[in-house]
Amino acid sequence: MKAYGSSYIYIPAFSMKPGTDPSLRAYHALTDSASNQTVLFANPDFLKNVGRFWKNRGVHGKRLSTGLFLVSLALGLCEEVTAYGFWPFSVGLDERPVSHHYYDNILPSSRFHAMPEEFLQLWHLHKSGTLRMRVGDCAKEGQPKREK
């Protein structure tokens, strides 16, 4: 965790019952290890209101992705927001397979998340200038993009 410096860890501990115990264990592990990170617990009312907001705008998944919750939070806190990782397709602009999940390469379940709808809504915000969406590779400045 040292690599993350004094960053924030946002945990939706109280949004779903199955997530409460693991979230509290993570919180206690971080505090017991004297880490530099600050744990922030999501307000369940915020999560509910954000879900309602996006549902009224056409995102009809069973629940929003963590990413869309965090972009929503960032839009309320930050002057500039750049979103990366919402590409809902199995192949990227470079025609290479896209890895979609935190620790594996399993596509998000359409049973829970409406990734194409989330992408479309974020793309509308990108086109309006509300946020910047990054699609494709995130090559560092001065480095060439990877070859196909």
C-alpha positions in Angstrom: 0.0 0.0 0.0 3.0 2.3 0.3 2.9 2.8 -3.5 -0.3 4.7 -3.0 1.1 7.3 -0.7 -1.4 9.3 1.3 -4.3 8.6 -1.0 -7.9 8.0 -0.2 -9.6 4.6 -0.2 -13.3 4.9 -1.0 -15.3 2.0 0.4 -19.1 1.5 -0.2 -19.3 -0.5 3.0 -23.0 0.1 3.7 -24.4 -0.1 0.2 -25.0 -3.9 0.2 -25.1 -6.2 3.2 -22.5 -8.7 1.8 -20.0 -5.9 1.4 -20.1 -4.6 5.0 -17.9 -7.2 6.7 -15.1 -7.2 4.1 -15.1 -3.4 4.0 -14.8 -3.2 7.7 -12.0 -5.8 7.7 -10.2 -3.7 5.0 -10.6 -0.6 7.2 -9.2 -2.3 10.3 -6.3 -3.8 8.4 -5.4 -0.3 7.1 -5.7 1.4 10.4 -3.9 -1.4 12.3 -1.0 -1.2 9.8 -0.6 2.5 10.3 -0.9 3.1 6.6 -0.9 6.6 5.1 -4.2 6.1 3.4 -7.5 7.6 4.6 -10.5 5.4 4.4 -13.7 7.1 3.2 -17.0 5.3 3.6 -19.7 6.0 1.0 -22.9 7.5 2.2 -25.7 5.1 1.3 -28.0 8.0 0.5 -25.4 9.4 -1.9 -25.2 6.0 -3.6 -29.0 5.7 -3.8 -29.4 9.3 -5.2 -26.6 8.7 -7.8 -28.3 5.5 -8.9 -31.6 7.3 -9.3 -29.9 10.2 -11.2 -28.4 7.9 -13.8 -31.5 5.7 -14.1 -33.4 8.8 -15.0 -30.9 9.4 -17.7 -31.0 6.0 -19.3 -28.7 3.7 -17.3 -30.8 0.8 -16.4 -28.5 -1.8 -14.9 -29.3 -3.5 -11.6 -26.6 -1.4 -10.1 -24.1 1.1 -11.4 -20.4 0.2 -11.8 -18.0 1.4 -9.1 -16.4 3.5 -11.8 -19.6 5.4 -12.6 -20.1 6.1 -8.9 -16.5 7.4 -8.6 -16.9 9.6 -11.7 -20.1 11.0 -10.3 -18.3 11.7 -7.0 -15.3 13.3 -8.9 -17.7 15.6 -10.9 -18.9 17.0 -7.6 -15.5 17.5 -6.1 -13.0 18.2 -8.9 -12.6 21.1 -11.4 -11.4 18.7 -14.1 -12.3 15.0 -14.5 -10.7 12.5 -17.0 -12.3 9.1 -17.2 -10.6 6.0 -18.5 -11.6 2.4 -18.5 -15.3 2.6 -19.5 -14.8 1.0 -23.0 -17.7 -1.5 -23.1 -16.5 -3.6 -26.0 -14.3 -6.7 -26.0 -11.9 -5.2 -28.6 -10.2 -1.8 -28.4 -9.6 0.8 -31.0 -6.3 -0.9 -31.8 -8.2 -4.2 -32.5 -6.6 -5.8 -29.4 -8.6 -7.6 -26.7 -9.5 -5.4 -23.8 -9.0 -6.5 -20.2 -12.1 -5.4 -18.3 -11.9 -6.2 -14.7 -9.7 -5.4 -11.7 -8.0 -8.8 -11.3 -9.2 -11.0 -14.2 -10.4 -10.7 -17.8 -14.0 -11.4 -17.3 -16.4 -9.1 -19.1 -18.8 -7.3 -16.7 -22.1 -9.1 -16.3 -24.9 -7.4 -18.1 -27.1 -8.9 -15.4 -25.7 -6.3 -13.0 -24.1 -3.4 -15.0 -25.3 -1.6 -18.1 -21.8 -0.8 -19.4 -22.8 0.3 -22.9 -25.4 2.7 -21.3 -22.8 4.0 -18.9 -20.3 4.6 -21.7 -22.9 6.4 -23.8 -23.9 8.8 -20.9 -20.2 9.5 -20.2 -19.6 10.1 -23.9 -22.4 12.7 -23.9 -20.6 14.4 -20.9 -17.4 14.3 -22.9 -18.9 15.8 -26.0 -20.5 18.6 -23.8 -17.1 19.4 -22.2 -18.2 18.3 -18.7 -15.4 15.7 -18.5 -12.7 14.2 -20.6 -13.0 10.6 -21.7 -9.9 8.8 -22.6 -10.4 5.9 -25.0 -7.5 3.8 -26.4 -4.0 3.5 -24.9 -2.7 5.8 -22.2 0.8 6.1 -23.6 3.0 8.4 -21.5 4.1 11.6 -23.1 7.3 11.0 -25.1 6.7 7.3 -25.4 5.6 5.7 -28.6 2.2 3.9 -28.7 2.5 0.1 -28.6 2.4 -1.7 -31.9 -0.5 -3.9 -33.0 
